[in-house]
Amino acid sequence: MTLRKILCDDHPVLRAKTQEVKKINRGVLRLIDDMIETMKEASGVGLAANQVGVSKQILVASDGGESVIELINPRCELAEGEEVGVEGCLSIPGRYGEVPRAETVTVRGHNREGYEVCLRAEGLLARVLQHEMDHLEGLLFTDKALRMVDPEELQSEEEI
Ligand code: NI
């Protein structure tokens, strides 16, 4: 596995809509493994392939625990409720904002074996999945943030 460089800010690859994965070959599997390692190394809870410069519909996500979800060609099938929460992004270091997201989402995609998977997520994982699917569309959280949050303000919130 290799750590990949995370693209930042308004890099054009971050702003382009990603391509559907047609075939899960060795390159795709290596990319997924590298994305997981890169996400963990950066202490992130999610990463989209275009954040490491590959314009393909692949995301990895974590609910903050040990297990990692990998999704190829993810689609949001159902989104319910709304919740405003603070988000950051590995591609926008040091900046945070309050972003409205659905409370629960049902997402369908394929796993690395090529099987279709469907998962229903809530809480942090639901937020991470929506954030990463936005990346795959070329969107960043700053596009949707209601307001940006001062990092100092964030620290005091986290301490509560
Ligand atoms: Ni991000």
Backbone and ligand atoms as CSV (ligand in chain L), in Angstrom:
chain,resi,resn,atom,element,x,y,z
A,1,MET,N,N,0.836,-1.207,0.000
A,1,MET,CA,C,0.000,0.000,0.000
A,1,MET,C,C,0.866,1.250,0.000
A,2,THR,N,N,0.354,2.256,-0.598
A,2,THR,CA,C,1.107,3.506,-0.752
A,2,THR,C,C,0.242,4.680,-0.309
A,3,LEU,N,N,0.872,5.597,0.394
A,3,LEU,CA,C,0.148,6.825,0.726
A,3,LEU,C,C,0.047,7.689,-0.524
A,4,ARG,N,N,-1.113,8.241,-0.754
A,4,ARG,CA,C,-1.286,9.122,-1.925
A,4,ARG,C,C,-1.410,10.567,-1.447
A,5,LYS,N,N,-1.064,11.464,-2.344
A,5,LYS,CA,C,-1.124,12.881,-2.016
A,5,LYS,C,C,-2.575,13.352,-2.094
A,6,ILE,N,N,-3.016,14.059,-1.064
A,6,ILE,CA,C,-4.385,14.578,-1.049
A,6,ILE,C,C,-4.400,15.969,-1.695
A,7,LEU,N,N,-5.226,16.107,-2.732
A,7,LEU,CA,C,-5.346,17.403,-3.420
A,7,LEU,C,C,-6.133,18.371,-2.550
A,8,CYS,N,N,-5.781,19.633,-2.656
A,8,CYS,CA,C,-6.418,20.638,-1.792
A,8,CYS,C,C,-7.098,21.757,-2.558
A,9,ASP,N,N,-8.022,22.372,-1.840
A,9,ASP,CA,C,-8.730,23.592,-2.262
A,9,ASP,C,C,-9.397,23.419,-3.624
A,10,ASP,N,N,-9.177,24.357,-4.519
A,10,ASP,CA,C,-9.922,24.314,-5.775
A,10,ASP,C,C,-9.145,23.649,-6.905
A,11,HIS,N,N,-8.433,22.589,-6.592
A,11,HIS,CA,C,-7.759,21.813,-7.645
A,11,HIS,C,C,-8.813,21.341,-8.650
A,12,PRO,N,N,-8.530,21.463,-9.950
A,12,PRO,CA,C,-9.556,21.118,-10.952
A,12,PRO,C,C,-10.094,19.687,-10.849
A,13,VAL,N,N,-9.278,18.736,-10.410
A,13,VAL,CA,C,-9.767,17.344,-10.282
A,13,VAL,C,C,-10.841,17.250,-9.195
A,14,LEU,N,N,-10.712,18.097,-8.153
A,14,LEU,CA,C,-11.725,18.110,-7.085
A,14,LEU,C,C,-13.041,18.687,-7.594
A,15,ARG,N,N,-12.956,19.503,-8.625
A,15,ARG,CA,C,-14.135,20.211,-9.131
A,15,ARG,C,C,-14.803,19.528,-10.321
A,16,ALA,N,N,-14.220,18.408,-10.761
A,16,ALA,CA,C,-14.798,17.695,-11.906
A,16,ALA,C,C,-15.653,16.523,-11.423
A,17,LYS,N,N,-16.741,16.267,-12.118
A,17,LYS,CA,C,-17.584,15.107,-11.813
A,17,LYS,C,C,-16.788,13.842,-12.163
A,18,THR,N,N,-16.807,12.849,-11.271
A,18,THR,CA,C,-15.993,11.645,-11.486
A,18,THR,C,C,-16.694,10.655,-12.427
A,19,GLN,N,N,-15.916,9.736,-12.957
A,19,GLN,CA,C,-16.410,8.743,-13.920
A,19,GLN,C,C,-16.834,7.456,-13.214
A,20,GLU,N,N,-17.856,6.829,-13.764
A,20,GLU,CA,C,-18.308,5.538,-13.247
A,20,GLU,C,C,-17.208,4.488,-13.456
A,21,VAL,N,N,-17.050,3.581,-12.487
A,21,VAL,CA,C,-16.088,2.483,-12.633
A,21,VAL,C,C,-16.765,1.375,-13.432
A,22,LYS,N,N,-16.177,1.022,-14.573
A,22,LYS,CA,C,-16.769,0.002,-15.447
A,22,LYS,C,C,-16.270,-1.389,-15.093
A,23,LYS,N,N,-15.030,-1.466,-14.635
A,23,LYS,CA,C,-14.419,-2.764,-14.378
A,23,LYS,C,C,-13.560,-2.654,-13.125
A,24,ILE,N,N,-13.740,-3.605,-12.204
A,24,ILE,CA,C,-12.943,-3.586,-10.977
A,24,ILE,C,C,-11.673,-4.396,-11.243
A,25,ASN,N,N,-10.632,-3.709,-11.649
A,25,ASN,CA,C,-9.369,-4.385,-11.962
A,25,ASN,C,C,-8.363,-4.162,-10.826
A,26,ARG,N,N,-7.142,-4.619,-11.043
A,26,ARG,CA,C,-6.132,-4.522,-9.981
A,26,ARG,C,C,-5.834,-3.079,-9.615
A,27,GLY,N,N,-5.887,-2.207,-10.602
A,27,GLY,CA,C,-5.631,-0.789,-10.347
A,27,GLY,C,C,-6.663,-0.205,-9.396
A,28,VAL,N,N,-7.921,-0.605,-9.572
A,28,VAL,CA,C,-9.000,-0.123,-8.700
A,28,VAL,C,C,-8.803,-0.659,-7.282
A,29,LEU,N,N,-8.456,-1.952,-7.174
A,29,LEU,CA,C,-8.256,-2.532,-5.836
A,29,LEU,C,C,-7.083,-1.867,-5.119
A,30,ARG,N,N,-6.022,-1.604,-5.872
A,30,ARG,CA,C,-4.850,-0.939,-5.275
A,30,ARG,C,C,-5.232,0.475,-4.827
A,31,LEU,N,N,-6.017,1.145,-5.664
A,31,LEU,CA,C,-6.463,2.500,-5.326
A,31,LEU,C,C,-7.270,2.481,-4.014
A,32,ILE,N,N,-8.187,1.529,-3.874
A,32,ILE,CA,C,-9.007,1.457,-2.654
A,32,ILE,C,C,-8.110,1.232,-1.428
A,33,ASP,N,N,-7.170,0.294,-1.542
A,33,ASP,CA,C,-6.253,0.040,-0.420
A,33,ASP,C,C,-5.460,1.302,-0.070
A,34,ASP,N,N,-4.992,1.991,-1.083
A,34,ASP,CA,C,-4.210,3.218,-0.850
A,34,ASP,C,C,-5.080,4.312,-0.231
A,35,MET,N,N,-6.336,4.391,-0.678
A,35,MET,CA,C,-7.241,5.412,-0.121
A,35,MET,C,C,-7.482,5.170,1.365
A,36,ILE,N,N,-7.647,3.893,1.749
A,36,ILE,CA,C,-7.872,3.579,3.167
A,36,ILE,C,C,-6.641,3.976,3.986
A,37,GLU,N,N,-5.469,3.614,3.477
A,37,GLU,CA,C,-4.243,3.949,4.206
A,37,GLU,C,C,-4.067,5.467,4.310
A,38,THR,N,N,-4.348,6.153,3.205
A,38,THR,CA,C,-4.183,7.610,3.175
A,38,THR,C,C,-5.167,8.287,4.133
A,39,MET,N,N,-6.407,7.783,4.154
A,39,MET,CA,C,-7.424,8.334,5.064
A,39,MET,C,C,-7.000,8.150,6.523
A,40,LYS,N,N,-6.543,6.939,6.855
A,40,LYS,CA,C,-6.149,6.659,8.245
A,40,LYS,C,C,-4.949,7.493,8.661
A,41,GLU,N,N,-3.972,7.592,7.762
A,41,GLU,CA,C,-2.752,8.370,8.047
A,41,GLU,C,C,-3.107,9.837,8.326
A,42,ALA,N,N,-4.126,10.329,7.608
A,42,ALA,CA,C,-4.519,11.735,7.765
A,42,ALA,C,C,-5.536,11.917,8.898
A,43,SER,N,N,-5.861,10.811,9.605
A,43,SER,CA,C,-6.866,10.822,10.681
A,43,SER,C,C,-8.222,11.320,10.174
A,44,GLY,N,N,-8.553,10.964,8.948
A,44,GLY,CA,C,-9.849,11.346,8.388
A,44,GLY,C,C,-10.870,10.240,8.579
A,45,VAL,N,N,-12.129,10.547,8.332
A,45,VAL,CA,C,-13.186,9.538,8.441
A,45,VAL,C,C,-13.839,9.256,7.078
A,46,GLY,N,N,-13.264,9.845,6.031
A,46,GLY,CA,C,-13.776,9.566,4.698
A,46,GLY,C,C,-12.844,10.122,3.650
A,47,LEU,N,N,-12.884,9.509,2.465
A,47,LEU,CA,C,-12.047,9.993,1.370
A,47,LEU,C,C,-12.678,9.569,0.048
A,48,ALA,N,N,-12.657,10.477,-0.911
A,48,ALA,CA,C,-13.166,10.190,-2.252
A,48,ALA,C,C,-11.973,10.084,-3.199
A,49,ALA,N,N,-12.119,9.259,-4.249
A,49,ALA,CA,C,-10.980,8.979,-5.137
A,49,ALA,C,C,-10.417,10.243,-5.778
A,50,ASN,N,N,-11.286,11.196,-6.115
A,50,ASN,CA,C,-10.737,12.394,-6.765
A,50,ASN,C,C,-9.920,13.255,-5.799
A,51,GLN,N,N,-10.062,13.008,-4.487
A,51,GLN,CA,C,-9.194,13.730,-3.541
A,51,GLN,C,C,-7.742,13.280,-3.652
A,52,VAL,N,N,-7.534,12.069,-4.191
A,52,VAL,CA,C,-6.148,11.638,-4.431
A,52,VAL,C,C,-5.844,11.666,-5.930
A,53,GLY,N,N,-6.629,12.431,-6.674
A,53,GLY,CA,C,-6.307,12.713,-8.069
A,53,GLY,C,C,-6.848,11.722,-9.085
A,54,VAL,N,N,-7.699,10.776,-8.639
A,54,VAL,CA,C,-8.253,9.782,-9.567
A,54,VAL,C,C,-9.743,10.054,-9.740
A,55,SER,N,N,-10.143,10.441,-10.944
A,55,SER,CA,C,-11.526,10.873,-11.161
A,55,SER,C,C,-12.451,9.687,-11.422
A,56,LYS,N,N,-12.617,8.854,-10.387
A,56,LYS,CA,C,-13.498,7.679,-10.462
A,56,LYS,C,C,-14.462,7.690,-9.291
A,57,GLN,N,N,-15.625,7.049,-9.483
A,57,GLN,CA,C,-16.652,7.026,-8.440
A,57,GLN,C,C,-16.344,5.949,-7.392
A,58,ILE,N,N,-15.443,6.303,-6.491
A,58,ILE,CA,C,-15.063,5.400,-5.402
A,58,ILE,C,C,-14.928,6.225,-4.132
A,59,LEU,N,N,-15.488,5.702,-3.036
A,59,LEU,CA,C,-15.297,6.362,-1.744
A,59,LEU,C,C,-14.974,5.341,-0.678
A,60,VAL,N,N,-14.276,5.794,0.345
A,60,VAL,CA,C,-14.094,5.003,1.555
A,60,VAL,C,C,-14.592,5.865,2.719
A,61,ALA,N,N,-15.157,5.210,3.724
A,61,ALA,CA,C,-15.721,5.952,4.854
A,61,ALA,C,C,-15.614,5.129,6.121
A,62,SER,N,N,-15.528,5.838,7.230
A,62,SER,CA,C,-15.444,5.181,8.524
A,62,SER,C,C,-16.443,5.857,9.454
A,63,ASP,N,N,-16.984,5.104,10.397
A,63,ASP,CA,C,-17.891,5.723,11.363
A,63,ASP,C,C,-17.117,6.179,12.590
A,64,GLY,N,N,-15.797,6.238,12.461
A,64,GLY,CA,C,-14.955,6.641,13.579
A,64,GLY,C,C,-14.362,5.436,14.284
A,65,GLY,N,N,-14.911,4.256,14.044
A,65,GLY,CA,C,-14.377,3.021,14.623
A,65,GLY,C,C,-13.347,2.389,13.699
A,66,GLU,N,N,-13.120,1.084,13.870
A,66,GLU,CA,C,-12.089,0.384,13.103
A,66,GLU,C,C,-12.532,0.020,11.688
A,67,SER,N,N,-13.823,-0.274,11.514
A,67,SER,CA,C,-14.257,-0.793,10.213
A,67,SER,C,C,-14.357,0.326,9.179
A,68,VAL,N,N,-14.042,-0.045,7.949
A,68,VAL,CA,C,-14.060,0.912,6.837
A,68,VAL,C,C,-15.041,0.410,5.788
A,69,ILE,N,N,-15.837,1.320,5.273
A,69,ILE,CA,C,-16.772,0.994,4.200
A,69,ILE,C,C,-16.156,1.436,2.884
A,70,GLU,N,N,-16.220,0.557,1.914
A,70,GLU,CA,C,-15.715,0.880,0.573
A,70,GLU,C,C,-16.892,0.817,-0.374
A,71,LEU,N,N,-17.072,1.829,-1.189
A,71,LEU,CA,C,-18.184,1.808,-2.136
A,71,LEU,C,C,-17.714,2.260,-3.515
A,72,ILE,N,N,-18.066,1.454,-4.492
A,72,ILE,CA,C,-17.769,1.767,-5.889
A,72,ILE,C,C,-19.094,2.169,-6.546
A,73,ASN,N,N,-19.086,3.236,-7.305
A,73,ASN,CA,C,-20.296,3.775,-7.959
A,73,ASN,C,C,-21.463,3.957,-6.977
A,74,PRO,N,N,-21.251,4.641,-5.854
A,74,PRO,CA,C,-22.334,4.803,-4.876
A,74,PRO,C,C,-23.445,5.721,-5.369
A,75,ARG,N,N,-24.675,5.370,-4.998
A,75,ARG,CA,C,-25.848,6.199,-5.318
A,75,ARG,C,C,-26.682,6.348,-4.057
A,76,CYS,N,N,-27.124,7.545,-3.802
A,76,CYS,CA,C,-28.014,7.745,-2.661
A,76,CYS,C,C,-29.437,7.447,-3.130
A,77,GLU,N,N,-30.054,6.450,-2.500
A,77,GLU,CA,C,-31.398,6.030,-2.904
A,77,GLU,C,C,-32.470,6.747,-2.125
A,78,LEU,N,N,-32.173,7.002,-0.864
A,78,LEU,CA,C,-33.172,7.602,-0.002
A,78,LEU,C,C,-32.468,8.484,1.021
A,79,ALA,N,N,-32.991,9.683,1.222
A,79,ALA,CA,C,-32.431,10.585,2.228
A,79,ALA,C,C,-33.600,11.095,3.061
A,80,GLU,N,N,-33.478,10.966,4.387
A,80,GLU,CA,C,-34.583,11.368,5.268
A,80,GLU,C,C,-34.105,12.293,6.379
A,81,GLY,N,N,-34.943,13.252,6.715
A,81,GLY,CA,C,-34.658,14.165,7.813
A,81,GLY,C,C,-33.607,15.193,7.425
A,82,GLU,N,N,-33.367,16.122,8.322
A,82,GLU,CA,C,-32.290,17.085,8.100
A,82,GLU,C,C,-31.647,17.436,9.419
A,83,GLU,N,N,-30.337,17.596,9.373
A,83,GLU,CA,C,-29.576,17.891,10.581
A,83,GLU,C,C,-28.415,18.797,10.178
A,84,VAL,N,N,-28.203,19.854,10.927
A,84,VAL,CA,C,-27.063,20.740,10.660
A,84,VAL,C,C,-25.924,20.326,11.593
A,85,GLY,N,N,-24.745,20.120,11.032
A,85,GLY,CA,C,-23.598,19.723,11.842
A,85,GLY,C,C,-22.318,20.310,11.287
A,86,VAL,N,N,-21.266,20.288,12.114
A,86,VAL,CA,C,-19.983,20.871,11.714
A,86,VAL,C,C,-19.171,19.836,10.923
A,87,GLU,N,N,-18.617,20.285,9.820
A,87,GLU,CA,C,-17.789,19.423,8.971
A,87,GLU,C,C,-16.479,20.094,8.636
A,88,GLY,N,N,-15.482,19.247,8.431
A,88,GLY,CA,C,-14.235,19.694,7.847
A,88,GLY,C,C,-13.942,18.786,6.668
A,89,CYS,N,N,-12.803,18.991,6.019
A,89,CYS,CA,C,-12.468,18.175,4.850
A,89,CYS,C,C,-10.959,18.094,4.716
A,90,LEU,N,N,-10.454,16.900,4.410
A,90,LEU,CA,C,-9.004,16.739,4.259
A,90,LEU,C,C,-8.468,17.602,3.119
A,91,SER,N,N,-9.331,17.970,2.180
A,91,SER,CA,C,-8.901,18.804,1.050
A,91,SER,C,C,-9.014,20.302,1.343
A,92,ILE,N,N,-9.591,20.634,2.514
A,92,ILE,CA,C,-9.709,22.056,2.887
A,92,ILE,C,C,-9.198,22.186,4.318
A,93,PRO,N,N,-7.888,21.979,4.499
A,93,PRO,CA,C,-7.362,21.888,5.868
A,93,PRO,C,C,-7.606,23.144,6.691
A,94,GLY,N,N,-7.965,22.919,7.963
A,94,GLY,CA,C,-8.099,24.021,8.916
A,94,GLY,C,C,-9.391,24.799,8.832
A,95,ARG,N,N,-10.302,24.402,7.920
A,95,ARG,CA,C,-11.559,25.138,7.809
A,95,ARG,C,C,-12.727,24.221,8.140
A,96,TYR,N,N,-13.706,24.804,8.825
A,96,TYR,CA,C,-14.877,24.037,9.263
A,96,TYR,C,C,-16.128,24.864,8.991
A,97,GLY,N,N,-17.229,24.158,8.779
A,97,GLY,CA,C,-18.462,24.888,8.534
A,97,GLY,C,C,-19.667,24.077,8.963
A,98,GLU,N,N,-20.754,24.780,9.190
A,98,GLU,CA,C,-22.013,24.115,9.538
A,98,GLU,C,C,-22.750,23.771,8.246
A,99,VAL,N,N,-22.993,22.474,8.070
A,99,VAL,CA,C,-23.572,21.996,6.810
A,99,VAL,C,C,-24.850,21.197,7.096
A,100,PRO,N,N,-25.948,21.547,6.410
A,100,PRO,CA,C,-27.154,20.737,6.564
A,100,PRO,C,C,-27.045,19.453,5.731
A,101,ARG,N,N,-27.383,18.344,6.361
A,101,ARG,CA,C,-27.359,17.037,5.667
A,101,ARG,C,C,-28.594,16.252,6.072
A,102,ALA,N,N,-28.928,15.259,5.270
A,102,ALA,CA,C,-29.993,14.338,5.673
A,102,ALA,C,C,-29.536,13.577,6.918
A,103,GLU,N,N,-30.501,13.254,7.790
A,103,GLU,CA,C,-30.161,12.507,9.013
A,103,GLU,C,C,-29.825,11.052,8.719
A,104,THR,N,N,-30.600,10.457,7.829
A,104,THR,CA,C,-30.332,9.068,7.453
A,104,THR,C,C,-30.315,8.964,5.929
A,105,VAL,N,N,-29.446,8.093,5.443
A,105,VAL,CA,C,-29.385,7.858,3.997
A,105,VAL,C,C,-29.318,6.356,3.716
A,106,THR,N,N,-29.887,5.996,2.595
A,106,THR,CA,C,-29.731,4.635,2.100
A,106,THR,C,C,-28.915,4.734,0.817
A,107,VAL,N,N,-27.773,4.066,0.821
A,107,VAL,CA,C,-26.830,4.186,-0.284
A,107,VAL,C,C,-26.597,2.803,-0.901
A,108,ARG,N,N,-26.640,2.769,-2.226
A,108,ARG,CA,C,-26.400,1.523,-2.948
A,108,ARG,C,C,-25.149,1.680,-3.796
A,109,GLY,N,N,-24.341,0.620,-3.851
A,109,GLY,CA,C,-23.133,0.667,-4.666
A,109,GLY,C,C,-22.593,-0.740,-4.820
A,110,HIS,N,N,-21.327,-0.852,-5.186
A,110,HIS,CA,C,-20.701,-2.171,-5.310
A,110,HIS,C,C,-19.497,-2.245,-4.383
A,111,ASN,N,N,-19.235,-3.464,-3.888
A,111,ASN,CA,C,-18.031,-3.650,-3.083
A,111,ASN,C,C,-16.886,-4.096,-3.992
A,112,ARG,N,N,-15.718,-4.345,-3.416
A,112,ARG,CA,C,-14.537,-4.639,-4.243
A,112,ARG,C,C,-14.653,-5.970,-4.977
A,113,GLU,N,N,-15.545,-6.852,-4.481
A,113,GLU,CA,C,-15.761,-8.120,-5.190
A,113,GLU,C,C,-16.742,-7.948,-6.351
A,114,GLY,N,N,-17.321,-6.756,-6.465
A,114,GLY,CA,C,-18.264,-6.508,-7.554
A,114,GLY,C,C,-19.706,-6.773,-7.186
A,115,TYR,N,N,-19.952,-7.186,-5.936
A,115,TYR,CA,C,-21.327,-7.437,-5.500
A,115,TYR,C,C,-22.014,-6.135,-5.141
A,116,GLU,N,N,-23.309,-6.091,-5.421
A,116,GLU,CA,C,-24.082,-4.905,-5.058
A,116,GLU,C,C,-24.301,-4.904,-3.547
A,117,VAL,N,N,-24.096,-3.757,-2.944
A,117,VAL,CA,C,-24.335,-3.616,-1.511
A,117,VAL,C,C,-25.267,-2.432,-1.291
A,118,CYS,N,N,-26.054,-2.531,-0.231
A,118,CYS,CA,C,-26.973,-1.451,0.107
A,118,CYS,C,C,-26.833,-1.211,1.597
A,119,LEU,N,N,-26.608,0.007,1.994
A,119,LEU,CA,C,-26.493,0.250,3.426
A,119,LEU,C,C,-27.282,1.484,3.838
A,120,ARG,N,N,-27.812,1.389,5.047
A,120,ARG,CA,C,-28.557,2.506,5.613
A,120,ARG,C,C,-27.684,3.066,6.728
A,121,ALA,N,N,-27.466,4.360,6.704
A,121,ALA,CA,C,-26.571,4.959,7.689
A,121,ALA,C,C,-27.240,6.142,8.358
A,122,GLU,N,N,-26.840,6.379,9.602
A,122,GLU,CA,C,-27.320,7.560,10.320
A,122,GLU,C,C,-26.138,8.175,11.054
A,123,GLY,N,N,-26.366,9.339,11.655
A,123,GLY,CA,C,-25.321,9.971,12.458
A,123,GLY,C,C,-24.106,10.346,11.629
A,124,LEU,N,N,-22.922,10.171,12.224
A,124,LEU,CA,C,-21.681,10.584,11.561
A,124,LEU,C,C,-21.494,9.892,10.217
A,125,LEU,N,N,-21.773,8.592,10.158
A,125,LEU,CA,C,-21.550,7.865,8.908
A,125,LEU,C,C,-22.434,8.398,7.783
A,126,ALA,N,N,-23.672,8.740,8.102
A,126,ALA,CA,C,-24.578,9.315,7.083
A,126,ALA,C,C,-23.994,10.624,6.553
A,127,ARG,N,N,-23.469,11.424,7.456
A,127,ARG,CA,C,-22.866,12.716,7.075
A,127,ARG,C,C,-21.636,12.498,6.197
A,128,VAL,N,N,-20.795,11.547,6.607
A,128,VAL,CA,C,-19.568,11.273,5.844
A,128,VAL,C,C,-19.925,10.788,4.436
A,129,LEU,N,N,-20.893,9.891,4.333
A,129,LEU,CA,C,-21.267,9.365,3.011
A,129,LEU,C,C,-21.776,10.480,2.098
A,130,GLN,N,N,-22.573,11.384,2.639
A,130,GLN,CA,C,-23.088,12.491,1.821
A,130,GLN,C,C,-21.957,13.425,1.398
A,131,HIS,N,N,-21.038,13.679,2.332
A,131,HIS,CA,C,-19.882,14.542,2.036
A,131,HIS,C,C,-19.047,13.914,0.901
A,132,GLU,N,N,-18.804,12.596,0.997
A,132,GLU,CA,C,-17.956,11.936,-0.021
A,132,GLU,C,C,-18.684,11.844,-1.363
A,133,MET,N,N,-19.986,11.598,-1.337
A,133,MET,CA,C,-20.721,11.536,-2.613
A,133,MET,C,C,-20.744,12.914,-3.280
A,134,ASP,N,N,-20.768,13.958,-2.481
A,134,ASP,CA,C,-20.636,15.310,-3.039
A,134,ASP,C,C,-19.281,15.478,-3.728
A,135,HIS,N,N,-18.207,14.996,-3.076
A,135,HIS,CA,C,-16.880,15.067,-3.711
A,135,HIS,C,C,-16.933,14.446,-5.103
A,136,LEU,N,N,-17.607,13.286,-5.201
A,136,LEU,CA,C,-17.643,12.566,-6.485
A,136,LEU,C,C,-18.397,13.359,-7.553
A,137,GLU,N,N,-19.201,14.329,-7.118
A,137,GLU,CA,C,-19.910,15.217,-8.054
A,137,GLU,C,C,-19.142,16.519,-8.284
A,138,GLY,N,N,-17.981,16.641,-7.660
A,138,GLY,CA,C,-17.197,17.866,-7.807
A,138,GLY,C,C,-17.600,18.966,-6.834
A,139,LEU,N,N,-18.347,18.599,-5.799
A,139,LEU,CA,C,-18.806,19.586,-4.809
A,139,LEU,C,C,-17.978,19.500,-3.528
A,140,LEU,N,N,-17.802,20.646,-2.875
A,140,LEU,CA,C,-17.092,20.695,-1.597
A,140,LEU,C,C,-18.050,21.191,-0.512
A,141,PHE,N,N,-17.743,20.876,0.755
A,141,PHE,CA,C,-18.673,21.257,1.828
A,141,PHE,C,C,-18.866,22.767,1.915
A,142,THR,N,N,-17.838,23.506,1.476
A,142,THR,CA,C,-17.930,24.967,1.527
A,142,THR,C,C,-19.020,25.490,0.574
A,143,ASP,N,N,-19.395,24.678,-0.418
A,143,ASP,CA,C,-20.473,25.079,-1.333
A,143,ASP,C,C,-21.827,25.074,-0.621
A,144,LYS,N,N,-21.932,24.244,0.432
A,144,LYS,CA,C,-23.222,24.036,1.086
A,144,LYS,C,C,-23.270,24.586,2.511
A,145,ALA,N,N,-22.126,25.035,3.014
A,145,ALA,CA,C,-22.060,25.479,4.411
A,145,ALA,C,C,-22.958,26.699,4.632
A,146,LEU,N,N,-23.720,26.664,5.719
A,146,LEU,CA,C,-24.572,27.799,6.094
A,146,LEU,C,C,-23.703,28.919,6.639
A,147,ARG,N,N,-22.673,28.520,7.385
A,147,ARG,CA,C,-21.677,29.491,7.858
A,147,ARG,C,C,-20.404,28.737,8.214
A,148,MET,N,N,-19.288,29.444,8.130
A,148,MET,CA,C,-18.020,28.836,8.516
A,148,MET,C,C,-17.865,28.996,10.023
A,149,VAL,N,N,-17.138,28.050,10.641
A,149,VAL,CA,C,-16.994,28.048,12.092
A,149,VAL,C,C,-15.530,28.294,12.438
A,150,ASP,N,N,-15.313,29.182,13.371
A,150,ASP,CA,C,-13.961,29.460,13.861
A,150,ASP,C,C,-13.420,28.204,14.552
A,151,PRO,N,N,-12.213,27.739,14.188
A,151,PRO,CA,C,-11.671,26.537,14.821
A,151,PRO,C,C,-11.635,26.613,16.355
A,152,GLU,N,N,-11.443,27.798,16.899
A,152,GLU,CA,C,-11.436,27.942,18.372
A,152,GLU,C,C,-12.804,27.632,18.955
A,153,GLU,N,N,-13.803,28.102,18.260
A,153,GLU,CA,C,-15.187,27.838,18.655
A,153,GLU,C,C,-15.453,26.324,18.625
A,154,LEU,N,N,-14.888,25.670,17.615
A,154,LEU,CA,C,-15.061,24.239,17.434
A,154,LEU,C,C,-14.442,23.468,18.589
A,155,GLN,N,N,-13.232,23.870,19.008
A,155,GLN,CA,C,-12.559,23.179,20.097
A,155,GLN,C,C,-13.395,23.199,21.370
A,156,SER,N,N,-13.989,24.357,21.664
A,156,SER,CA,C,-14.766,24.424,22.892
A,156,SER,C,C,-16.017,23.560,22.769
A,157,GLU,N,N,-16.556,23.487,21.543
A,157,GLU,CA,C,-17.717,22.600,21.351
A,157,GLU,C,C,-17.347,21.149,21.581
A,158,GLU,N,N,-16.161,20.766,21.057
A,158,GLU,CA,C,-15.736,19.383,21.187
A,158,GLU,C,C,-15.488,18.984,22.644
A,159,GLU,N,N,-15.066,19.953,23.416
A,159,GLU,CA,C,-14.751,19.636,24.819
A,159,GLU,C,C,-16.004,19.352,25.643
A,160,ILE,N,N,-17.158,19.800,25.165
A,160,ILE,CA,C,-18.398,19.610,25.926
A,160,ILE,C,C,-18.791,18.156,26.014
L,1,NI,NI,NI,-13.834,16.060,2.073
